């Protein structure tokens, strides 16, 4: 009896030992990953779970479920907070299906902020002046920089802003939609706007709200706050609290100044240009005051929210090209937005200005930006430009068939718009998404994923770890210009 009982217990424990060993091995493998690998694999896991959920969970659809490719496309778009869709979110999904998409959007947006901030702080711990502008959680701000505390702060900020936006939208939609009809759209659009996702429960996105300025202003505020970055928001709140206490805070970091200044310039310049370009085109049917408000909205949403109050297929070529430029810039580091990032573009512009002046380096607000940071900004610009150019070439050559010129005229801008929108996780489209072939959807999925995790992070995750050379070769100059 005793031997039989022992054998039974041993047989019962064996599977649990193997499971425990597998879990430990997986945990050890996960702990051994670099920050770049951890970042990429986390999004891959979330995309995989989202795709599986869209295929297996019941009650998500009003009709037939998505096939595997479209489920992967939709899950990637939601997790990478892009907003490109192959089906109408408002009519194809039930409320449960929309809630599942919103969960993916929230996890993708919130996870991106948290992981990006932790990576920035990890890099900053190995640097000094070089990372000071990115260290909003540094001791000089008087907050705990531990990962657990930092993550809690990010979550609190996110949920607080989203809750405030949802409440305001609910109050604005309450008279027309009723007590229950206004609740879900308010919550969905608040989360989607702050995460810069661009998904909407309305079939026409926000076209129906183009003459409701308060609704558009709330959406724009959520987009801008989501695109500023947690580190910038935390530093601004810290300075405000210190001033209220009568304490003179330290100077605002160069990073925050660069983010706020570049964001303001891009919004105002885009506002003026869009209003001028589209006054008699896509905004022609609106009263003058609404044209001005929608011109502002068209300047805010490409960076990188994806909501629209106009049909971009009917926007002028100059307006669409301006949209492409703003989509490429995107938001700021450590935010829910994609793109080159405001700081990258600003540093490249300051570098060009410094070269024209014959300055020895890039200087801003009484500080010198390290040469290594400038080199990384230029490298990122070249890398992103190369990826988008190659993607546009692939999309044009695979989607524009050999046909009469009249049949394909203007399609280049459509696919260029689609590529830039996907890579910079914007979600705006000129109508090219429904035309995508299976291969084209695969290209867009890859672009959305690389654009969300960042091309340099993606490349670092794929690269083999190797020991860098401890020497350098002799200098030899090259003629340029």
Helices and strands as residue ranges (DSSP letters): H 2-31, H 35-56, H 68-79, H 89-92, H 95-124, G 129-134, G 139-141, H 147-194, G 207-209, H 213-228, H 230-244, H 254-278, H 288-301, G 312-314, H 317-329, H 342-357, E 362-364, E 367-369, H 371-399, H 405-408, H 411-423, G 433-435, H 438-453, H 455-462
